[in-house]
Amino acid sequence: MDSDLPLIVPDACAGMRIDQVLAQLMPDQSRNRLQSWVRDGRVLVDDRQVPPKFRVRGSEALIIDVPPPPEAVADAPEAIDLDIVFEDAALMVINKPAGLVVHPGSGNWQGTLLNALLYHCPALSRVPRAGIVHRLDKDTSGLLVVAKTLAAQTDLVRQLQARSVHREYMALAHGQLSTGGTVDAPIGRHASQRTRMAVVGSGREAVTHYSVERRFEECTLVRCKLETGRTHQIRVHMAHIGHPLVGDPVYGKRRCRSDALQAFPRQALHALQLGFVHPVSGETMSWAAPMPDDMLALLAAAAQGAP
């Protein structure tokens, strides 16, 4: 928004840089933010733009175009490409790439799946969370479903609650697992690190079934089936049994002899399969998304040292 009236530079500020003057006049704003406003031409000194090192004489009139806070534009449509696996009048199934945040939040107010959905289908502005039914972590790739109507969203949420939605993931875990199994361990917020989740007695029920797909020298490819859908569930559960995911920066980054495993920039986790009952037709439907190129390359590198 534009300031209604110009600010007048006090005579006592003569000789000061414009960002220093702004810091005095607008103490609730950070110096970095004020400097960026000057660089972006949002600050006019006597109706003209000035460089960040401009020094005032005193008594100049400042007009400042204050940008809206980032959260104010969190639901703005953005032209972001979507890999749409399926779409009809009721829903969409998206193959989300790694690196795409699903929902705006602190530090990620723009460039999210929600922004892309609102551009692709403006009617989603009338559906809570733009129809997003469940999430994937920013650096997890693969399938998720988006409802295009409130009725479809309600039905799909109920299916999730009833644990009838089929979700399978492929993950590359550190170490060698001898066999598959089930992790039945409640998950909640970490006691001291609030951005992390952990297995805690007071947490919510969480059940992950896993099976061994292939063993390598330093890691094991596992297929994980979710019975529940807690935040970071597979990442937390695999770390809990001593086999954190390759590349996971939060739940157990480990030293690897393989340069490819050591350098992998994200948790090696991909939502491979998704299935549920269509909320309108009642038909049981399922989809599969092949592993992305970065995980295929990672598996190829791991195979070079496979037993």
Sequence and secondary structure as in RCSB ss.txt:
>XXXX:A:sequence
MDSDLPLIVPDACAGMRIDQVLAQLMPDQSRNRLQSWVRDGRVLVDDRQVPPKFRVRGSEALIIDVPPPPEAVAD
APEAIDLDIVFEDAALMVINKPAGLVVHPGSGNWQGTLLNALLYHCPALSRVPRAGIVHRLDKDTSGLLVVAKTL
AAQTDLVRQLQARSVHREYMALAHGQLSTGGTVDAPIGRHASQRTRMAVVGSGREAVTHYSVERRFEECTLVRCK
LETGRTHQIRVHMAHIGHPLVGDPVYGKRRCRSDALQAFPRQALHALQLGFVHPVSGETMSWAAPMPDDMLALLA
AAAQGAP
>XXXX:A:secstr
 B SS EE  GGGTT BHHHHHHHH TTS HHHHHHHHHTT EEETTEE  TT B  SS EEEEB    GGGGTT
        EEEE SSEEEEEE TT  SS BTTBSSSSHHHHHHHH GGGGGSGGGGB S   TT EEEEEEESSH
HHHHHHHHHHHTT SEEEEEEEEES  SS EEEE  EEE SS TTSEEE TTSB  EEEEEEEEE SSEEEEEEE
ESS  TTHHHHHHHHTT  BTT SSS     SSHHHHH  S  EEEEEEEEE TTT  EEEEE    HHHHHHHH
HHHTT  
